[in-house]
């Protein structure tokens, strides 16, 4: 943190700026590259802020929702601000810190800007990386938000048992493909759906699912599932702000509803 009389070094900071709110499919012209300057010290007025050098950035489907208005009540999913850098989850190295829990040189992951350096003033969603014996990029996927979503959504909500029959929508996505691996490791029979022939082949031939189908070619999803197997657990991965998880057990007549990213609501019949 900059102290009185200390001269802070100023460096170039390349940024990807969000131009304006998007209608339809995002285009390259909806954003632009810019270069600003930033001092490598946390300003004195920024109590408990952290300055980081960004190393890895994630690009996830939920970000499309942040390109429109109205904004979400959740600050982690609020709309991007036109004229400011796009934000996402990523991995960074602490350059300077006014926060007692983060020290210079430490590695962290959390919400950062699409820029070389980010001054983080809201550190509630910033996590220190304790394990560095694996690629840091894993913290944008398997060890980050997609991995946490897949792991806790599957194990803490669906409570799988060996031999269960599992259906995963968007099974080739960041979360869905991890759920598929967790399900296979748990001894489940796994069926997935995706939106193209290439993705279906990926699910069956590379990810090792027991069966898969292209939902765009199926007018009746129930019929498509019945061709594969009677389903115990259904894992839904659609949506950018929250995911709806449905676990269906016909034998036990159990219905479980979960909104991911919100409180867990469980209904039993």
N, C-alpha and C positions, 0 to 999 in steps of 0.2 A: 504494500500500500504506500502511495506516495506521501512522504513526510514534508513538512514545511521547509522550503529552501532546496529541496532535492529536484534535480532536473530529470524528468522522465523522458525516455527515448520514444520517439514517434516513428511509426512504420506504416507502410502502405497496407491497406486492407481491401482486397478484392471481394466484391459482394454480388450475389444474384438477387436483384430487386424485384419485388412483386409490383407490377405496373398498375393493375386495376382489377376489379372483380370480374369473374369469368362467367360467361354464359355458353353452355354447350361444352364441347371438348376443348381442353386447354391447348393453346398454341404457343409457339416460341415467342411470338410478339406480346404475349401477356406478361413477359418478364424481360429484364435486360441486365447486362453486366455493368457494374460501376466500380470505381475505385475511390476510396476515401482514405483518411489517415486515422490512426488510433495510437494513443500513448500506451506503453506497456506497463502501466501502473494503475491500480484501482484508484479513482478519484476519492479524495478525503470525504466528500459528501455522500459517497455510496457505502453506507454502513452494511457490512456483512456481504458485500458483493464479491464475485469471483471473475477474474479475467482469464480466458482460456484460448489456447491455439487449437483450432479444430483439425482433427485427423481423419475421421470417417463420418459420412453423413448417410442417413437412410432416406429412401424414397418410397413412401407407402400409400396405398389407396385412400386412406382416410384424409390425406392432404388435399384431395380434390374438393372435399366438403369445406375446407377452410378457405377456399378461393371464392366463396360466395357469401352473401349476407341473407338473413340476419345471422349474427354471431351466436355461438353457443354460450350457455351460462358457465360452462367449464372452461377455465382459462387455458387448459392444455389443448382444447379443440376450438378455441375462438377463431374467428376469421382473421386471415392475414391482413396486415395494414398496408394499403397501397403506399408505395414510396419507401417501404422498409424491406429488409431482407426476408426471404422465405425462411420458415423455421421447420425443423423436424428433429427427430431423435438422432443422436450421434455420439461419437467418442471424441474426447478432447484431453489436452494436457494443461494443467494449471500453470499459468505464467505469473500471476500475482493474486493474492487473496487477502481480503479483509474479514474473512469468515474463519472462526476458530477450528472448524472441522475440516477445512481444506487447506493444504499446504502447497507451496510452489513445487512443481515437478511431479505432483501426483496425477494419476490418470482418473478420469471421471466419464460417466455417460449420463445423458439426459437431454433436455430440450436445448438446442443450440441453433444459431443462424447459419444460413448458407453463405458463409463468408470465411475468411481466413482466421479472424479473431472475433470473439464474442464476449461482451461484458454482461455477465449474468447477475441480475439483481434479485430475482426470485429463485432462490436456491433450494426450495422445498422438493423439487423434482430432480435434483442433481444427486447422483450416486457415485461413491468412490469405488473404483475397480480394485479389488483385493487380489484377484488371481490374474497374473500376467503371463502364465505359462501356456497360453493358447493365443491364437490370432485375435487381436483387438477388434477386428471387424465382426467377430461373433457377437459382440455386444450390441450390434444393430439388428441381429436376427435371433439365433438360437438362445443367447444369453440375455437378450433384450426384450422389448415389448412383445414381438411375435412369439418368442419362446415362453415367456411368462403367461401370456394369454392361452397358448396351447396347453401348457402343462397344468395350470390350475383349473382351466375350464374343463379339461378332460378328467383329471384325477380327483379334484375337489368337488366337482359338480356332478359328473356322470357316474362316478364310482364304478369303474369297469371291473369285470370279472373275466377270468380266463374262459374262452368259449363264447363270450358275448358277440353279437353281430352288430357292427358299427357302420353307420352311414355318415359320410362327411361331404357337405356341399363345399364348393370352391376349394376342392381338395388339392389343387396344384398351387394354391396361394401360399403366402408366407406362413400363415397360421395353420391352414389346412394340411399342408404337407408334413408339418411337425406332429399334428394330431394323428395323422396316419401312421407315422413311425412309432409314436407312443402306444397306439392301439395294437400294432403288430407285435411290439415288444411285450405287451400284456397278454398275448395269446388270443387276440380277438380275430374274428373274420371281418375284413374291412372292405367296404364298397365306397367308392368316391364318385363325384360328378364334377365335370368341368365344362368349359364352353367351346372346346374345339377338339378335332380329331387328334391333333398333335399332343394336346394336354392329356387326353385320355390314354394315348400310347405311353406317355411319360409316367402316368400313374401306375399303369400295369407292368411296364417293362423296366423302369428304373427305380421307382419308389416301392415296388413290390406289393401293391394292393391286390387283393384277391379278385376284384372286379371293378369296373368303372364304366361310365356312360356319359355321352354328350347330352346335357340337359336341353340344349337348343333343338335337338332332334327328337325330343320326347314330349309329345303333347300330354301324356299322362305319367307323372312322376311315380305315382303309387304303383302303376303297372310295371314301370321300369325297375323299381325296387323289388317287386315280387318276383321278377325274372331272376334276380340275383339271390335274394335270401330274405327271410323275415327279419326285420330290424329290431334290435333291442335299444340301441343308442343312436340318436341322431345329433350330429354336431353341425350347427349352422354358423357359417363364417361370413355372411353377406353384411354389408353396411360399413360406413366409414366412422361413425361416432360410437355406436354400440353394436354388439353382435348378439343375436338371439339364439340361445342354446335350448334345444328341445331334446329331452331324453325319453324315449318311448319304450316301454316294456309291456308287450301285449299279454304275456303270461301272468305278470304280477299286476296288471292294470294300473301301472304307475305312470304319472305324467309329471315331469319336472320342467319348470320354466326358469330360465336365468337370463338376466340382462347383464352382459359383460360391461364392466366399467361403471356399473351402478350397483346398488345393493342387491343381494341375491334373494330371489323370491321363489320359494319351493311350494308346489301344490301337489298333494297326494290324494288319489281317489281310491 
